[in-house]
Amino acid sequence: MTCSEATLRGSYLFASNGVNIGGKNGGPFAAAGYDVYDGHGHVRDVVSFSLNGKITQFDHVTGKVTVNADCTATATFSDGTHADLFVAPDGSSVATFSADAGTAAADIEQRVTARRVGN
C-alpha cells in the first residue's frame, strides 16, 4: 500500500455531524459539502453547516494536505481547523477525523469524479 498527494484527486462528497465541547462554538453541528483535491496537496471545500443551530450556507475553505506513503494524511484548513485522514490506496474514499481539541467528529468521503480531473 503506497499513497501520495497524487492519490487524492477529484471531487469527494461528505456529510458529518458531531459536537464542539465548550468555547464560543460549543454545541452540536452538522455539515455537508464537497472537497476537491488537486493531486498536488491542495484542497478546496464548499460546505453548508449548522453550528449550534446557526446555519451557514456554501462556505468556501481551502487547505493543504500532506499524504504519507502508508496512506495516512494530515490536513490544515484556512478556517483554522485540522483533520487526520485515512486514504484508500486507490483514492476512492477518505475517512476523516477532526484533529482539533474540543471537537468530536468523523466522516467518510466518497470520490464522485474520475480520478484524473482538471484543476
C-alpha angles and dihedrals in degrees: 000000000000127000136176138170087281089065089070108064128134139029121317126190120217143176124188142171134185144121138277110216112219130325129086091307095046118146141055123321140187127192140179132181145102138280122212113203117195098203091244100082099276128114134184123195137198110197140168117200148170115222111190088331097313110121124218118182130205097350114181119221131171129202151173121241127197114197120197125211090251089061095253116125144178128219130198117192133204090242090064097256127128135202141191111223132200109200126204106237091240092048093240095126143008129207111210133197124190107244096194121110111248095026125103112191142121135171146172121240120203122202110239100181133060111276095250111060133151120264 
